[in-house]
Amino acid sequence: MQQELMKVVRKIVLEAPGLGQKIKEAREADPRSLKSIAGEAGMTPMNWYRIESEGQELPEETLRKVEAALGIDFGVSFNG
């Protein structure tokens, strides 16, 4: 008899006030177009605007892609 695998899931929600504005300011300081930056992060410009307006939750994986596309670490950490 094969035993089923138990899955344990942990979801941590971290509030990061003003993160959308910081992302917007970093994007505006970048000479590339929004389309180019968003494409590098693997998303559409519309999704990028939603992130800047803080109109949706931002998965950590997406935040890391935004940081990589902009070459910036916004200092969001789940440690501690």
C-alpha positions in Angstrom: 0.0 0.0 0.0 1.4 3.4 -1.0 1.2 6.1 1.6 0.0 9.5 0.5 2.3 12.4 0.9 1.2 15.1 3.4 1.7 18.7 2.2 2.3 21.5 4.6 1.9 25.0 3.3 2.9 28.2 4.9 1.8 31.6 3.6 3.4 34.7 5.1 2.0 38.1 4.3 4.3 41.0 4.9 3.1 44.6 4.7 5.4 46.9 2.7 3.9 50.4 2.8 4.9 52.6 -0.1 6.5 49.8 -2.1 4.4 50.5 -5.2 5.6 54.1 -5.1 9.2 53.0 -4.7 8.9 50.7 -7.7 7.3 53.5 -9.8 10.1 56.0 -8.9 12.8 53.4 -9.8 11.0 52.7 -13.1 10.7 56.4 -13.9 14.4 56.8 -13.2 15.3 54.0 -15.7 15.8 55.2 -19.3 14.1 52.1 -20.7 10.4 52.1 -21.7 7.8 50.5 -19.4 7.1 47.9 -22.0 10.8 46.9 -22.0 11.2 46.8 -18.2 7.9 44.9 -17.7 8.8 42.4 -20.5 12.2 41.8 -18.8 10.2 41.0 -15.6 7.9 38.7 -17.5 4.7 40.7 -17.2 2.6 43.1 -19.1 2.7 46.9 -18.6 -0.9 46.7 -17.2 0.3 44.3 -14.5 3.2 46.6 -13.8 0.8 49.5 -13.3 -1.3 47.4 -10.9 1.8 46.7 -8.8 2.7 50.4 -8.8 -0.8 51.4 -7.7 -0.7 48.6 -5.0 -4.0 47.3 -6.5 -3.1 43.7 -6.0 -1.1 41.4 -3.8 2.5 41.1 -4.9 3.9 37.5 -4.8 7.5 37.4 -3.6 8.6 35.7 -6.8 7.2 38.7 -8.8 8.8 41.2 -6.6 12.2 39.5 -7.2 11.6 39.7 -10.9 10.8 43.4 -10.6 13.9 43.9 -8.6 16.0 42.0 -11.2 14.5 44.0 -14.1 15.3 47.3 -12.3 18.6 46.2 -10.8 17.4 47.3 -7.3 16.8 45.5 -4.0 13.8 47.1 -2.3 14.8 45.5 1.0 11.7 43.3 1.5 12.8 40.4 3.6 10.8 37.6 5.3 13.7 36.9 7.7 13.4 38.1 11.2 
